[in-house]
Amino acid sequence: MKEHNLLKGSITKHLIRLALPSIGGMASFVVFNLTDTYFVSQLGTNALAAMGFTFPVVLIVGAISSGISMGAASLLSRAKGAGDHHKMERIATDGILLSLIFVVLVSIIGLFTMDEVFTLLGADAEVLPLVKQYMTIWYGCVFVFVMPPVTDSCMRASGDMLRPFIVMMICAVFNIVLDPFLIHGYWIFPALGIKGAALATMIARFLGMIATLSFAHFHHHLISFKYKNAKELIESWKGILQIGIPSTTVMLMPQLLRTILTTLVSSAGGTAAVAAIAVGTRTESFVTMIPYGIGLALVPLVGQNWGAKKYERVYETRNKVIKFSVIYGLLVFMISIFLAKPVARIFTDDETVVILAAQYLWIMIFGMTGLMITNWMSRIFTTLGRPKWTVLINVVGILVIVIPLAFLGKIIGNYIGILIGICLGQLIVGGWSVFLAKRKMNPDSY
């Protein structure tokens, strides 16, 4: 694959070129998740609700993994801009080792706390056994979920968006193929129900893990255990965690919000409302494909230009994505007005769930502009090695603005009020993140 010079040329063209493979990869994962939702929905509302209860935990673990990945990607992209390949090797390899330590902790803690955690989230006696069936397999194989994001992020940070896309396609294709066989029991396979959904997901991700490690080692030569001295490993971990811990904190904020949303919605609307959130969240993934791709494209573009001291190109990139977020947010909201209900009916014939899922999509998509801007400004700050501003935007934004508005919304309007509160909060935080980005994104703002 031709390696493009991100230090010169059109910012818009670079963003498009870098984002397209990631959008394609996200599209494959949307299909991945929707396939799970579609086949699990055929098992009934309780199974669909059980999958909804797993989201907060799965997303929290994903957030911690992404934090490690962001720490590695930030350092590696700037090392790439400065032409230091040895440092790139150390960051990628040591990031993988750090993720393995995290895997052990997640597996042990998760397996022994399922009853307490999911009961706290609101799973009742009928749904809890289904949740445990899914999560027992998921916790036991969590290494295939945690490790690949590190290597994928490192490849993207070096400017290679194609191979991470291939990895995501491998995961998606195998999950789509395995889901019906393992969930419903076709051909020689037994019907495993919701356990089959978990098993299909983990097998697919295992194959993706093998692919991403192979690409990182054989093509990019990023995996190496040759150290100049014993301190290099500690220095790598220290550098990754200096950015990774704040990034994890930031990534956990939306998952904390999602957990609170699940709990509030469960108390406001019961199992039907949680099932609606499951449908809405998966469907919402269609809308987030393009923002996701742009967010990943920002890391190599911003990081390499900052490492090469091309600051004006970073500012130009920032301004372009702010303008795009407003245009895209309005466009997808208008489309959702007409398509929310028909899309929800693909996953359930329960009209109550359809209506609640459509309401979720209308309101949450309206607030997407604020969420996009917040995510993109946060990613830029993190890539620049300024995680304190990312933490300030997200932690204060979620804890002080969004969550209080969600609770206020529940008091005023139950299910609808919760969603409106979150939507309004996201728009406010988005505006605040632009304010900070315009004032704090400069070489001297350490």
C-alpha positions in Angstrom: 0.0 0.0 0.0 1.3 3.4 -0.9 2.3 5.5 2.1 1.0 9.1 1.7 2.8 12.1 3.2 0.4 13.6 5.7 2.6 16.6 6.2 1.6 18.3 2.9 -1.4 18.3 0.5 -5.1 18.9 1.0 -6.4 18.3 4.5 -9.8 17.5 3.2 -8.4 14.9 0.8 -6.3 13.3 3.6 -9.3 13.1 5.9 -11.5 11.5 3.2 -8.7 9.0 2.2 -8.0 8.1 5.8 -11.6 7.9 7.0 -13.0 5.8 4.2 -11.4 2.5 5.2 -12.4 3.1 8.8 -16.0 3.9 7.8 -16.0 0.7 5.9 -14.6 -1.1 8.9 -17.3 0.5 11.1 -19.9 -0.5 8.6 -18.8 -4.1 8.9 -19.0 -3.9 12.7 -22.5 -2.3 12.5 -23.5 -5.3 10.5 -21.7 -7.5 13.0 -23.7 -6.0 15.9 -27.0 -5.8 14.0 -26.7 -9.5 13.1 -26.4 -10.4 16.8 -29.4 -8.2 17.6 -31.5 -9.6 14.7 -30.9 -13.3 15.6 -31.1 -12.7 19.4 -34.4 -10.8 18.9 -35.8 -14.0 17.4 -35.3 -15.6 20.8 -37.8 -13.2 22.4 -37.9 -9.9 24.3 -36.2 -11.3 27.4 -33.2 -12.3 25.3 -33.1 -9.0 23.6 -33.3 -7.2 27.0 -30.5 -9.5 28.3 -28.2 -8.3 25.5 -29.2 -4.7 26.4 -28.0 -5.3 30.0 -24.6 -6.5 28.7 -23.9 -3.3 26.8 -22.7 -1.2 29.7 -20.2 -3.8 30.9 -19.0 -4.6 27.4 -18.6 -0.9 26.6 -16.8 -0.2 29.9 -14.2 -2.9 29.1 -14.0 -1.5 25.6 -13.4 1.9 26.9 -10.5 0.8 29.1 -9.0 -1.0 26.1 -9.5 2.0 23.9 -7.8 4.2 26.5 -4.7 2.0 26.3 -5.0 2.2 22.5 -5.3 5.9 22.5 -2.2 6.3 24.7 -0.2 4.1 22.3 -1.6 5.8 19.2 -0.8 9.3 20.4 2.8 8.4 21.2 3.3 6.4 18.0 1.8 9.0 15.6 4.2 11.6 17.0 7.1 9.2 16.9 6.2 8.6 13.2 6.2 12.3 12.5 9.6 12.6 14.1 11.0 9.5 12.2 11.7 7.4 15.3 10.9 3.8 14.3 12.5 2.2 17.4 10.1 4.1 19.6 7.2 3.0 17.4 8.2 -0.6 18.0 8.4 -0.2 21.8 5.1 1.6 22.0 3.2 -1.0 20.0 4.8 -4.1 21.6 4.6 -2.7 25.2 1.0 -1.6 24.6 0.1 -5.2 23.8 1.8 -6.5 26.9 -0.1 -3.9 29.0 -3.4 -5.0 27.5 -2.7 -8.6 28.5 -2.3 -7.6 32.2 -5.7 -5.8 32.0 -7.3 -8.9 30.5 -6.4 -11.1 33.4 -7.9 -8.6 35.9 -11.1 -8.2 33.8 -11.6 -12.0 33.5 -11.2 -12.7 37.3 -13.3 -9.8 38.5 -16.0 -10.1 35.9 -16.7 -13.8 36.4 -17.1 -13.4 40.2 -19.3 -10.3 40.1 -22.0 -11.1 37.5 -24.9 -11.5 39.9 -24.2 -8.3 41.8 -23.4 -6.2 38.7 -26.3 -7.1 36.5 -28.8 -7.1 39.4 -27.7 -3.6 40.2 -28.3 -2.7 36.5 -31.9 -3.9 36.8 -31.9 -7.4 35.4 -34.8 -9.4 36.9 -35.0 -13.1 37.8 -36.1 -14.0 34.2 -33.4 -12.0 32.4 -30.4 -12.5 34.7 -29.8 -16.2 33.8 -29.6 -15.2 30.1 -27.2 -12.3 30.8 -25.0 -14.8 32.7 -25.0 -17.3 29.9 -23.7 -14.6 27.5 -21.2 -13.0 29.8 -19.6 -16.2 31.1 -18.4 -16.9 27.6 -17.5 -13.2 27.0 -15.4 -12.9 30.2 -13.6 -16.2 29.5 -12.5 -15.0 26.1 -12.1 -11.3 26.8 -8.5 -11.3 25.6 -9.7 -11.5 21.9 -11.8 -8.3 22.6 -9.1 -6.3 24.4 -5.8 -6.9 22.6 -6.6 -6.1 18.9 -7.5 -2.4 19.4 -4.0 -1.7 20.5 -2.4 -3.1 17.3 -5.1 -1.6 15.1 -4.6 1.8 16.7 -0.9 1.6 16.2 -1.3 0.8 12.5 -3.7 3.6 12.0 -1.4 6.0 13.9 1.3 5.2 11.3 -1.1 6.1 8.5 -2.3 2.5 7.5 -6.1 2.5 7.6 -6.5 -0.4 5.2 -5.2 -3.3 7.3 -7.3 -2.5 10.3 -10.3 -2.4 7.9 -9.4 -5.9 6.8 -9.3 -7.0 10.4 -12.7 -5.6 11.1 -14.1 -7.2 7.9 -12.8 -10.6 9.0 -14.5 -10.2 12.4 -17.8 -9.1 10.8 -18.0 -11.8 8.1 -17.3 -14.7 10.4 -19.7 -13.4 13.0 -22.5 -13.1 10.4 -21.8 -16.6 9.2 -21.6 -18.2 12.7 -24.6 -16.4 14.3 -27.4 -18.4 12.7 -25.6 -21.7 13.1 -24.7 -21.2 16.8 -27.8 -19.4 17.9 -30.5 -21.5 16.2 -28.6 -24.7 15.6 -28.5 -25.3 11.9 -26.7 -28.2 10.2 -24.5 -30.1 12.7 -24.5 -27.3 15.3 -26.6 -27.4 18.5 -29.0 -24.5 19.2 -27.2 -22.5 21.9 -29.4 -19.5 22.1 -27.8 -16.4 23.5 -24.7 -18.4 24.4 -24.3 -19.0 20.7 -24.3 -15.2 20.0 -21.5 -14.8 22.5 -19.5 -17.7 21.1 -19.9 -16.5 17.5 -18.7 -13.1 18.5 -15.6 -14.4 20.3 -14.6 -16.8 17.6 -14.8 -14.0 15.0 -12.8 -11.7 17.2 -10.2 -14.4 17.8 -9.6 -14.6 14.0 -9.4 -10.9 13.8 -6.8 -10.9 16.6 -4.6 -13.3 14.6 -4.9 -11.1 11.6 -4.0 -7.8 13.3 -1.0 -9.3 15.1 0.2 -10.7 11.8 -0.1 -7.4 10.0 1.6 -5.4 12.9 4.5 -7.9 13.0 5.2 -8.9 9.4 4.2 -5.7 7.5 4.8 -2.8 9.9 7.5 -4.5 12.0 6.0 -3.0 15.1 6.3 -6.0 17.4 9.8 -6.5 18.8 11.2 -7.6 22.1 14.6 -6.1 21.5 15.2 -3.6 24.3 18.1 -1.2 24.6 17.8 -1.5 28.3 15.4 -2.7 31.0 14.0 0.7 31.6 12.5 0.9 28.1 9.5 -1.2 29.0 8.7 0.9 32.1 9.1 4.1 30.1 6.8 2.8 27.4 4.1 1.8 30.0 4.6 5.2 31.8 4.1 7.1 28.5 1.1 5.0 27.4 -0.6 5.3 30.8 0.1 9.1 31.1 -2.3 9.4 28.2 -4.1 6.1 28.5 -5.4 6.6 32.1 -7.0 10.0 31.3 -8.2 8.6 28.0 -9.8 5.7 29.8 -11.5 8.0 32.2 -12.9 9.9 29.3 -13.9 6.8 27.5 -15.6 5.5 30.6 -17.8 8.6 30.9 -20.1 7.7 28.0 -20.3 4.2 29.4 -21.2 5.5 32.8 -23.9 7.5 31.0 -25.0 4.4 29.2 -25.2 2.5 32.5 -27.2 5.2 34.1 -29.4 5.4 31.0 -30.1 1.6 31.2 -30.9 1.8 34.9 -33.1 4.9 34.5 -34.9 3.5 31.5 -35.4 0.1 33.2 -37.1 1.9 36.1 -39.1 4.2 33.9 -40.3 1.7 31.2 -39.3 -1.8 32.3 -38.1 -4.6 30.0 -39.7 -3.1 26.9 -37.8 0.1 27.3 -34.4 -1.7 27.8 -35.1 -3.8 24.7 -35.9 -0.6 22.8 -32.5 0.9 23.9 -30.8 -2.3 22.7 -32.5 -1.9 19.3 -31.9 1.9 19.2 -28.2 1.6 20.2 -27.5 -0.9 17.5 -29.4 1.0 14.9 -27.7 4.3 15.9 -24.4 2.7 14.9 -25.4 3.3 11.3 -25.4 7.0 11.9 -22.0 6.9 13.8 -20.1 5.2 11.0 -18.9 8.4 9.3 -18.1 10.2 12.6 -16.2 7.1 13.8 -14.1 7.0 10.6 -13.3 10.7 10.8 -12.3 10.3 14.5 -9.8 7.6 13.6 -8.5 9.6 10.7 -7.7 12.6 13.0 -5.0 10.6 14.9 -2.4 10.1 12.2 -3.2 13.4 10.5 -3.1 15.5 13.6 -0.3 13.5 15.4 2.1 13.4 12.5 1.7 17.1 11.7 2.1 18.1 15.3 5.2 15.9 15.6 6.6 17.7 12.6 5.6 21.2 14.0 3.1 21.8 11.2 0.7 23.5 13.6 -1.4 25.5 11.1 -2.4 22.2 9.4 -3.7 20.9 12.8 -5.8 24.1 13.3 -7.2 23.8 9.7 -8.2 20.2 10.5 -9.9 21.2 13.7 -12.0 23.9 12.0 -13.0 21.6 9.1 -14.4 18.9 11.3 -16.4 21.4 13.5 -18.2 22.7 10.4 -18.8 19.2 9.1 -20.4 18.0 12.4 -23.1 20.6 12.1 -24.0 19.7 8.5 -23.9 16.0 9.1 -25.9 16.2 12.3 -28.8 18.0 10.7 -28.8 15.7 7.7 -29.1 12.5 9.6 -31.7 13.9 12.0 -34.0 14.7 9.0 -33.5 11.1 7.6 -34.3 9.6 11.0 -37.7 11.2 11.1 -38.8 9.0 8.3 -36.8 5.8 8.8 -36.6 5.2 12.6 -39.8 3.1 12.9 -39.3 1.0 9.8 -35.7 0.2 10.9 -36.9 -0.7 14.4 -39.5 -3.1 13.0 -36.7 -5.1 11.4 -35.7 -6.3 14.9 -39.0 -6.7 16.7 -42.7 -7.0 16.1 -43.5 -5.7 19.6 -45.1 -2.3 18.7 -44.3 -0.9 22.1 -40.6 -1.6 21.6 -40.8 -0.1 18.1 -42.3 3.2 19.3 -39.8 3.5 22.2 -36.9 2.7 19.9 -38.0 5.3 17.4 -38.3 7.9 20.1 -34.8 7.0 21.3 -33.4 7.5 17.7 -35.1 10.8 17.0 -34.0 12.4 20.2 -30.5 11.0 20.5 -29.7 11.7 16.8 -30.8 15.3 17.2 -28.1 15.7 19.9 -25.4 13.9 17.8 -23.8 17.2 16.6 -22.7 17.9 20.2 -21.5 14.4 20.7 -19.5 14.4 17.5 -17.8 17.7 18.2 -17.0 16.6 21.8 -15.5 13.3 20.6 -13.4 14.9 17.8 -12.0 17.7 20.0 -11.2 15.2 22.7 -9.4 12.9 20.2 -7.3 15.8 18.9 -6.4 17.0 22.4 -5.4 13.4 23.3 -3.4 12.9 20.1 -1.5 16.1 20.9 -0.6 14.7 24.4 -2.9 17.1 26.2 -5.2 14.6 28.0 -6.1 17.1 30.8 -8.3 19.1 28.4 -9.9 15.9 27.2 -10.6 14.9 30.8 -12.0 18.3 31.6 -14.4 18.3 28.7 -15.7 14.8 29.2 -15.7 14.2 33.0 -17.1 17.6 33.9 -19.4 17.5 30.9 -20.9 14.1 31.7 -21.0 14.4 35.5 -22.0 18.0 35.9 -24.1 18.6 32.8 -25.4 15.5 31.0 -26.2 13.1 33.9 -28.0 15.7 36.1 -30.1 16.7 33.0 -31.0 13.0 32.5 -32.2 12.7 36.2 -34.1 15.9 35.9 -35.6 14.6 32.6 -36.8 11.5 34.4 -38.5 13.5 37.1 -40.3 15.7 34.5 -41.0 13.3 31.7 -40.0 9.7 32.5 -38.6 7.8 29.4 -38.9 10.8 27.0 -37.5 13.2 29.6 -34.4 11.1 30.2 -33.6 11.1 26.5 -34.2 14.8 26.1 -32.0 15.6 29.1 -29.1 13.6 27.6 -29.6 15.2 24.2 -29.6 18.7 25.6 -26.5 17.9 27.7 -24.6 16.6 24.7 -25.3 19.8 22.7 -24.1 22.0 25.6 -20.9 20.0 26.1 -20.2 20.1 22.4 -20.4 23.9 22.4 -18.0 24.0 25.4 -15.5 21.7 23.7 -15.3 24.1 20.7 -14.7 27.0 23.1 -11.8 25.2 24.7 -10.4 23.9 21.4 -10.2 27.4 20.0 -8.3 28.7 23.0 -6.1 25.8 24.3 -4.9 24.0 21.2 -1.4 25.6 20.8 2.2 24.5 21.3 2.6 26.3 24.6 -0.6 25.2 26.4 1.0 22.4 28.6 
